[in-house]
Amino acid sequence: MDRAGRHGAGELKAIVWDMDGTLLDSSTAVPDAYITAIARLGGPSLSREAIIAVYSLGPPAVMLAHLLGRAVTIGSAECTPYLRAS
């Protein structure tokens, strides 16, 4: 934003958090993202139900480590290529 309060072209103007599925059905999107990440990291083929069952373990790094059976560091060279993958 410039001194006059105007937004520049391409400048971030807002962030929308959709925590309850209003805009995105996270009940399928989140497990599917984990399934894809685990497969790309060389892990086993898992169901949505298997992913949902470990939500209570904690943050993504803990879940991934449990599902892969080894330690994982989010942001590591191993994981970074998959953060932008479609």
C-alpha positions as CSV (number, residue, x, y, z in Angstrom):
1,M,0.0,0.0,0.0
2,D,1.4,3.4,-0.8
3,R,1.3,6.5,1.5
4,A,-2.1,7.5,0.1
5,G,-3.6,4.2,1.1
6,R,-3.9,2.8,-2.4
7,H,-3.1,-0.8,-3.3
8,G,-0.5,-1.5,-6.0
9,A,-1.1,-3.9,-8.9
10,G,-0.7,-7.5,-7.8
11,E,-0.3,-6.5,-4.1
12,L,-1.9,-8.9,-1.6
13,K,-5.1,-7.3,-0.4
14,A,-6.7,-10.1,1.6
15,I,-6.3,-13.6,3.0
16,V,-9.3,-15.9,3.3
17,W,-9.2,-18.7,5.9
18,D,-11.7,-21.5,5.3
19,M,-11.5,-23.7,8.4
20,D,-14.9,-25.3,8.2
21,G,-15.3,-26.3,4.6
22,T,-17.4,-23.4,3.5
23,L,-15.3,-22.8,0.4
24,L,-13.3,-26.0,0.2
25,D,-14.4,-29.5,1.2
26,S,-11.4,-30.2,3.5
27,S,-12.8,-33.6,4.5
28,T,-11.5,-34.9,1.2
29,A,-8.9,-32.4,0.1
30,V,-6.7,-32.6,3.2
31,P,-6.5,-36.5,3.3
32,D,-6.0,-36.5,-0.4
33,A,-3.0,-34.1,0.0
34,Y,-1.5,-36.3,2.6
35,I,-2.0,-39.4,0.5
36,T,-0.2,-37.7,-2.4
37,A,2.6,-36.4,-0.3
38,I,3.2,-39.7,1.4
39,A,3.3,-41.5,-2.0
40,R,5.8,-38.9,-3.4
41,L,8.0,-39.4,-0.3
42,G,8.1,-43.1,-0.9
43,G,5.5,-44.1,1.7
44,P,2.7,-46.7,1.6
45,S,-0.6,-46.3,-0.2
46,L,-3.1,-45.2,2.4
47,S,-6.8,-44.6,2.5
48,R,-8.5,-41.3,3.6
49,E,-9.7,-43.1,6.7
50,A,-6.1,-44.0,7.6
51,I,-5.1,-40.4,7.3
52,I,-8.1,-39.1,9.3
53,A,-7.3,-41.6,12.0
54,V,-4.0,-40.0,12.8
55,Y,-5.2,-36.4,12.9
56,S,-5.0,-36.5,16.7
57,L,-1.2,-37.2,16.6
58,G,-0.5,-33.5,16.1
59,P,1.1,-31.3,13.4
60,P,1.9,-32.4,9.9
61,A,5.5,-33.3,10.6
62,V,4.4,-35.7,13.3
63,M,1.6,-37.2,11.2
64,L,4.0,-37.7,8.2
65,A,6.7,-39.2,10.4
66,H,4.1,-41.7,11.8
67,L,2.6,-42.6,8.4
68,L,6.1,-42.9,6.7
69,G,7.7,-44.7,9.6
70,R,10.6,-42.3,9.7
71,A,11.4,-38.7,10.7
72,V,10.4,-35.9,8.3
73,T,11.4,-32.3,8.5
74,I,8.9,-29.9,6.9
75,G,10.8,-27.5,4.7
76,S,13.7,-29.9,4.2
77,A,15.2,-30.6,0.8
78,E,13.2,-33.8,0.8
79,C,9.8,-32.1,1.3
80,T,10.3,-28.7,-0.4
81,P,9.7,-29.9,-4.0
82,Y,6.2,-31.2,-3.0
83,L,5.1,-28.0,-1.3
84,R,4.5,-26.4,-4.7
85,A,3.5,-29.5,-6.7
86,S,0.0,-29.7,-8.1
